[in-house]
Amino acid sequence: MSSPSTQPKATIGYIITVGFAIFATYFGAGNLIFPPTLGVSAGTLWIFALIGFAITDVGLGVLGIIATTNVGGGVDDVARPVAKWFSVVLGSLICLFIGPLFCVPRVAATTYEMGVQPYAEFIPIWALSFVFFAVTLALTIKQLAVVDIIGKILTPILLIMLAIIFIGAIVHPIGAPVATGAEHQFAHGFMEGYQTMDGIGSLVMAGIFVFDVRARGFKSRKQQLSVIVPACLVSGVCLTLIYGGLTYIGATASGLSEFQGLDRVPLLIGTVFAILGTPGKIALSVAVAAACLTTSIGLTSMVANFFARVTNDKLKYSTNVIIICLVSFFMSLGGVEHIIMLAVNCLLLIYPVVMVLIFMAVFDRFIPYKWAYRGAIIGALAVSILDVWGSYNDGVKGLVNTVPLDTIGFGWIVPAIIGGIIGTVVQMALKAPNPEKPVRPEFDADDI
């Protein structure tokens, strides 16, 4: 172990680099295309939609990374109090959703629809996707380089391009927000935040940043948190400011008929073109390329790292990167809206479970009876299953709507609390031992 005199210090520069890397990994295709749609729908109530969206994206994403780092750095550490098999299944599902099934192919499709198709429609999506994932593969295959590539190179490009667009929106606004008559905008924003998948991704996203922090000499949990917590705050501030700008841009178009009923990608392109003309579209294209590439790099790396870790390197990191890029290539060919449609019910099913785990991980030391985890998960999962079923059955939907707080997107809270209490009482009555908790020794330099 290092002596106290050689312990690393969390410099402001390194914290900002990690913070920018977290921000850029989160801020990909979903973060670009969803806020303007919220703004158009909400009009003068755009701030409420923004708050709801920010809770499930910024709040849950930041809290998830901090909570996961606090209990060990991996999704298995967060979910192990439920059951060991559950942590593997949940982590695998999350990685498939944020990796090759939904998130990663969506960023490639967004790059095509926003950065290529408006200028060169003759170029097919498969050609762009092939180049996109070739670049992702080249920049991800060396794991330790990922944070530096994202934090020092691609994020500044993204921020500069977005700053140009936001300044244009202030100097030359499209219009003024109007009352649209839409209701439950907080709940709408809250549910729309699911689609970015940042909340569920945080449980595995923490691993890539903990790996980098450990490799730079921060071995103890306290040292790692001294970097991760302020870096998450940097990321959270950047995300919230940019969400606000994008949502407001959408709100300024809420009174204009030509922007009503557009899909997410055409809406963003149209609003930016109305603000800045062709230069704005060019700036947007560069921002899209930077945002989508950073997300693709970050997600591919963390998913590859997860499957390497849970298989004890039987599936090598580099092999996983190749598989993820190949599957994502084929999934991207369906286009953005198709991928979003496929993801909806999967996210409705898994998000409440993840939110319960994150909050319980934060307060883990105050939960002596770990069957409370099991009860809370069962309660949240039951409502999630009914929610998905209700999307196909009006009778079930009516039943779910009777659950307290369901109309504002928090229907899982009361069942989770009741389940947690029941789990605690059962464990106390049976005097059953706690589920095995993961043991993670502090890392020495030789372990990296």
C-alpha positions in Angstrom: 0.0 0.0 0.0 1.1 3.6 -0.6 2.4 5.6 2.3 0.4 8.6 3.5 2.9 11.0 1.9 2.4 9.5 -1.5 -1.4 9.4 -1.4 -2.8 11.1 -4.5 -4.8 14.4 -4.2 -8.0 15.1 -6.1 -6.9 18.1 -8.1 -9.5 20.5 -9.5 -8.3 19.7 -13.0 -8.7 16.0 -12.6 -12.2 16.4 -11.0 -13.3 18.6 -13.8 -12.0 16.1 -16.4 -13.9 13.2 -14.7 -16.9 15.4 -14.3 -16.9 16.3 -18.0 -16.4 12.6 -18.9 -19.5 11.7 -16.8 -21.5 14.5 -18.3 -20.5 13.6 -21.9 -21.2 9.9 -21.3 -24.7 10.8 -20.1 -25.3 13.5 -22.7 -25.9 11.6 -25.8 -28.7 11.2 -28.3 -31.5 11.0 -25.8 -30.4 14.1 -24.0 -30.4 16.1 -27.2 -33.7 15.0 -28.7 -36.1 14.8 -25.7 -36.0 18.2 -24.0 -37.2 20.2 -27.0 -40.2 17.9 -27.4 -41.0 18.5 -23.7 -40.8 22.3 -24.3 -43.2 22.2 -27.3 -45.7 20.2 -25.4 -45.5 22.2 -22.1 -45.3 25.7 -23.5 -45.4 28.1 -20.5 -45.2 25.2 -18.1 -41.8 24.1 -19.6 -40.1 24.6 -16.2 -42.3 21.8 -14.6 -41.5 19.4 -17.4 -37.8 20.3 -17.1 -37.9 19.6 -13.3 -39.5 16.2 -13.8 -37.1 15.3 -16.6 -34.1 16.4 -14.5 -35.1 14.3 -11.5 -35.1 11.0 -13.5 -32.0 12.0 -15.5 -29.7 14.3 -13.6 -30.8 13.4 -10.1 -31.1 9.7 -10.5 -28.0 9.5 -12.7 -25.8 11.4 -10.3 -27.1 9.7 -7.2 -26.7 6.3 -8.8 -23.0 6.8 -9.5 -22.4 8.1 -6.0 -24.4 5.3 -4.4 -22.8 2.6 -6.5 -19.3 3.9 -5.7 -20.2 4.1 -2.0 -21.1 0.4 -1.8 -18.3 -1.0 -4.0 -18.4 0.4 -7.6 -20.6 -2.2 -9.4 -24.2 -3.1 -9.9 -23.7 -6.4 -8.1 -22.7 -4.4 -5.0 -26.0 -2.5 -5.1 -28.3 -5.5 -5.8 -26.5 -8.2 -3.8 -28.7 -7.7 -0.6 -31.6 -8.9 -2.7 -29.8 -12.0 -4.0 -26.5 -12.8 -5.8 -28.4 -14.1 -8.9 -30.6 -11.0 -8.9 -27.6 -8.7 -9.1 -26.2 -10.6 -12.2 -29.6 -10.7 -14.0 -30.4 -7.1 -13.3 -26.9 -5.9 -14.3 -27.1 -8.0 -17.5 -30.5 -6.5 -18.4 -29.3 -3.0 -17.7 -26.2 -3.5 -19.8 -28.2 -5.0 -22.7 -30.6 -2.0 -22.6 -28.0 0.7 -22.4 -25.7 -1.2 -24.7 -26.4 -3.1 -27.9 -30.2 -3.2 -27.7 -31.3 0.4 -27.3 -28.9 3.2 -26.2 -25.8 2.6 -28.3 -27.7 1.9 -31.6 -29.9 4.9 -31.0 -26.9 7.2 -30.8 -25.7 5.9 -34.2 -29.2 6.3 -35.7 -29.4 9.9 -34.3 -26.0 10.8 -35.8 -27.3 9.7 -39.2 -30.7 11.4 -38.9 -29.4 14.7 -37.6 -25.8 14.9 -38.8 -25.9 13.2 -42.2 -29.3 12.8 -43.7 -30.2 16.5 -43.8 -27.2 17.2 -46.0 -26.5 13.9 -47.9 -29.7 11.9 -48.1 -28.1 9.7 -50.7 -25.8 8.2 -48.0 -27.6 5.1 -46.5 -27.8 4.6 -42.8 -25.8 1.4 -42.9 -22.8 3.3 -44.3 -22.8 5.9 -41.5 -23.4 3.2 -38.9 -20.5 1.2 -40.2 -18.1 4.2 -39.9 -19.6 5.2 -36.5 -19.0 1.8 -34.9 -15.6 1.5 -36.5 -14.6 4.7 -34.7 -16.2 3.6 -31.5 -14.3 0.3 -31.7 -11.0 2.0 -32.3 -11.4 4.5 -29.4 -12.8 2.0 -26.9 -10.6 -1.0 -27.3 -8.0 0.5 -24.9 -10.0 0.8 -21.7 -7.9 3.3 -19.7 -7.9 5.8 -22.5 -11.6 6.2 -22.5 -12.0 8.8 -19.8 -9.3 11.1 -21.2 -10.6 10.9 -24.7 -14.1 11.8 -23.6 -13.3 14.4 -20.9 -10.4 16.3 -22.6 -11.3 16.2 -26.3 -14.9 15.5 -27.2 -16.7 17.2 -24.4 -15.3 20.7 -25.0 -16.3 20.4 -28.7 -19.8 19.5 -27.6 -20.1 22.4 -25.1 -18.8 25.0 -27.6 -21.3 23.9 -30.3 -24.2 23.9 -27.8 -23.2 27.3 -26.5 -23.4 28.7 -30.1 -26.9 27.4 -30.4 -28.1 28.7 -27.0 -26.7 32.2 -27.6 -28.5 32.2 -30.9 -31.8 31.2 -29.2 -31.4 34.2 -26.8 -30.4 36.7 -29.5 -32.9 35.5 -32.1 -35.7 33.5 -30.4 -38.2 31.6 -32.5 -41.1 33.0 -30.5 -42.5 33.1 -26.9 -43.8 30.1 -24.9 -47.6 29.9 -25.0 -50.2 28.0 -22.9 -50.7 24.7 -24.6 -53.4 23.3 -22.3 -51.4 20.1 -21.7 -51.7 18.7 -18.2 -49.4 16.7 -15.9 -46.2 18.2 -17.4 -44.1 17.3 -14.4 -45.2 13.6 -14.8 -44.6 13.8 -18.5 -41.1 15.1 -18.0 -40.5 12.5 -15.3 -41.5 9.6 -17.5 -39.7 11.0 -20.5 -36.5 11.0 -18.5 -36.7 7.2 -18.5 -35.9 7.2 -22.2 -32.4 8.6 -21.7 -31.6 5.5 -19.6 -29.1 7.5 -17.5 -30.7 6.4 -14.3 -30.4 2.7 -14.9 -27.1 3.2 -16.6 -25.6 4.8 -13.5 -25.4 1.4 -11.7 -22.9 0.1 -14.3 -21.6 3.5 -15.4 -19.9 3.9 -12.1 -17.5 1.1 -12.9 -15.7 2.9 -15.7 -15.0 5.9 -13.6 -14.1 3.9 -10.5 -11.6 2.0 -12.7 -10.0 5.2 -13.9 -9.9 6.7 -10.4 -8.3 3.5 -8.9 -5.8 3.3 -11.7 -4.6 6.8 -10.8 -3.9 5.8 -7.2 -7.1 6.5 -5.4 -7.4 3.1 -3.6 -9.7 3.6 -0.6 -13.5 4.2 -0.9 -13.1 7.6 0.8 -10.4 8.6 -1.7 -12.6 7.5 -4.6 -15.6 9.4 -3.4 -13.4 12.5 -3.0 -13.2 12.5 -6.8 -16.5 11.0 -7.8 -18.8 13.2 -5.7 -17.5 16.6 -6.9 -17.2 15.2 -10.4 -20.8 14.2 -10.3 -21.8 17.7 -9.2 -19.8 19.2 -12.2 -21.7 16.8 -14.5 -25.1 17.5 -12.9 -24.7 21.3 -13.2 -23.7 21.0 -16.9 -26.6 18.6 -17.7 -29.2 20.8 -15.9 -28.1 24.0 -17.7 -28.2 22.3 -21.1 -31.5 20.6 -20.4 -32.9 24.0 -19.5 -31.6 25.6 -22.7 -33.0 22.8 -24.9 -36.4 22.7 -23.2 -36.7 26.5 -23.4 -35.9 26.4 -27.1 -38.8 23.9 -27.6 -41.1 26.1 -25.5 -40.4 29.1 -27.7 -41.8 27.0 -30.6 -44.9 25.9 -28.7 -47.1 28.5 -30.4 -46.0 27.8 -34.0 -48.0 25.3 -36.0 -45.1 24.1 -38.1 -43.5 22.6 -35.1 -46.6 20.7 -33.8 -46.7 16.9 -34.2 -43.1 16.5 -35.4 -41.0 13.6 -34.3 -38.1 14.3 -31.9 -35.3 14.5 -34.4 -37.1 16.7 -37.1 -38.2 19.0 -34.3 -34.7 19.6 -33.0 -33.4 20.2 -36.5 -36.2 22.5 -37.3 -35.9 24.7 -34.2 -32.2 25.1 -34.6 -32.6 26.0 -38.2 -35.2 28.6 -37.4 -32.8 30.2 -34.8 -29.5 30.2 -36.7 -30.2 29.0 -40.3 -27.7 26.8 -42.0 -24.8 27.7 -39.6 -27.0 26.5 -36.8 -27.6 23.2 -38.6 -23.8 22.8 -39.0 -23.2 23.5 -35.3 -25.9 21.1 -34.4 -24.4 18.4 -36.6 -21.0 18.8 -34.9 -22.7 18.7 -31.5 -24.6 15.6 -32.4 -21.5 13.8 -33.7 -19.6 14.7 -30.5 -22.5 13.9 -28.1 -23.3 10.6 -29.8 -19.7 9.5 -30.1 -19.0 10.2 -26.5 -22.0 8.2 -25.4 -21.2 5.3 -27.7 -17.6 5.2 -26.4 -18.6 5.4 -22.7 -21.5 2.9 -22.9 -19.6 0.4 -25.0 -16.7 0.5 -22.6 -18.7 0.1 -19.4 -20.9 -2.7 -20.8 -17.8 -4.6 -22.0 -16.2 -4.1 -18.6 -19.3 -5.4 -16.8 -19.5 -8.7 -18.8 -15.8 -9.2 -18.5 -16.1 -8.8 -14.7 -19.1 -11.0 -14.1 -17.6 -13.8 -16.2 -14.2 -13.5 -14.5 -12.6 -12.5 -17.9 -14.0 -15.6 -19.7 -15.5 -12.9 -22.0 -12.6 -10.6 -22.6 -13.1 -6.8 -22.6 -11.9 -6.5 -26.1 -14.1 -9.3 -27.3 -17.1 -7.7 -25.7 -16.4 -4.4 -27.4 -16.4 -6.1 -30.8 -19.7 -8.0 -30.1 -21.4 -4.8 -28.8 -20.4 -2.8 -31.8 -21.6 -5.6 -34.2 -25.0 -6.0 -32.5 -25.4 -2.2 -32.2 -24.7 -1.8 -35.9 -27.6 -4.0 -36.9 -30.0 -2.5 -34.3 -29.3 1.0 -35.5 -30.6 0.3 -39.0 -34.2 0.6 -37.7 -33.9 4.3 -37.0 -34.5 6.5 -33.9 -38.3 6.3 -33.4 -38.4 2.6 -33.9 -35.7 2.0 -31.2 -37.5 4.4 -28.8 -40.8 2.4 -29.4 -39.1 -0.9 -28.6 -37.6 0.5 -25.4 -40.7 1.9 -23.8 -42.1 -1.1 -21.9 -38.7 -2.5 -21.1 -37.9 0.8 -19.3 -41.3 0.9 -17.5 -40.5 -2.5 -16.1 -37.0 -1.9 -14.9 -36.8 1.7 -13.8 -38.8 1.5 -10.5 -36.7 -1.4 -9.4 -33.5 0.6 -10.1 -34.8 3.7 -8.3 -35.6 1.6 -5.2 -32.1 0.1 -5.2 -30.4 3.4 -5.6 -32.2 5.0 -2.7 -31.7 2.0 -0.5 -28.0 1.8 -1.3 -27.7 5.5 -0.2 -29.2 4.6 3.2 -27.7 1.0 3.3 -26.0 1.5 6.7 -29.4 2.3 8.3 -31.1 -0.8 6.9 -30.1 -3.7 9.3 -32.6 -6.2 7.9 -31.7 -6.8 4.3 -34.9 -8.6 3.5 -36.3 -5.1 3.4 -34.5 -4.9 0.0 -36.4 -8.0 -1.2 -39.8 -6.8 -0.1 -39.3 -3.3 -1.6 -38.2 -4.8 -4.9 -41.2 -7.1 -5.0 -43.5 -4.2 -4.3 -42.0 -2.0 -7.0 -41.7 -4.8 -9.5 -45.4 -5.7 -9.0 -46.5 -2.2 -10.0 -44.1 -2.1 -12.9 -45.5 -5.4 -14.3 -49.0 -4.0 -14.0 -47.9 -0.7 -15.6 -46.6 -2.6 -18.7 -49.7 -4.8 -18.8 -51.9 -1.7 -18.5 -50.4 -0.3 -21.7 -52.3 -3.2 -23.5 -55.3 -3.5 -21.2 -57.5 -0.5 -20.2 -59.0 -2.4 -17.2 -55.5 -3.0 -15.7 -54.5 0.6 -16.5 -57.5 1.8 -14.5 -56.5 -0.4 -11.6 -52.9 0.9 -11.7 -54.2 4.5 -11.7 -55.7 3.9 -8.3 -52.3 3.4 -6.8 -51.3 6.5 -4.8 -49.0 8.9 -6.7 -49.3 6.9 -10.0 -50.6 9.8 -12.0 -47.4 11.8 -11.3 -45.1 8.8 -12.1 -44.4 7.7 -8.5 -46.8 4.7 -8.3 -44.0 2.4 -7.2 -43.2 4.3 -4.0 -46.0 3.2 -1.7 -45.9 -0.5 -2.8 -42.1 -0.4 -2.3 -42.4 1.0 1.2 -45.0 -1.5 2.2 -42.9 -4.3 0.7 -39.9 -3.2 2.6 -41.7 -3.1 5.9 -43.2 -6.6 5.3 -39.7 -7.9 4.4 -38.3 -6.5 7.6 -41.0 -8.0 9.7 -40.7 -11.4 8.1 -36.9 -11.4 8.6 -37.3 -10.3 12.2 -39.9 -13.0 12.9 -37.9 -15.8 11.2 -34.6 -14.5 12.6 -33.1 -15.2 9.2 -29.6 -14.1 8.4 -28.9 -11.3 6.0 -28.1 -12.1 2.4 -24.4 -12.4 1.6 -23.0 -8.9 1.1 -20.1 -8.5 -1.4 -16.7 -8.2 0.0 -14.4 -5.8 -2.0 -10.9 -5.5 -0.5 -9.2 -2.2 -1.1 -7.1 -2.3 -4.3 -3.3 -2.3 -4.4 -1.4 -1.1 -7.4 -0.7 -4.7 -8.4 -4.5 -5.3 -8.8 -4.9 -2.8 -11.6 
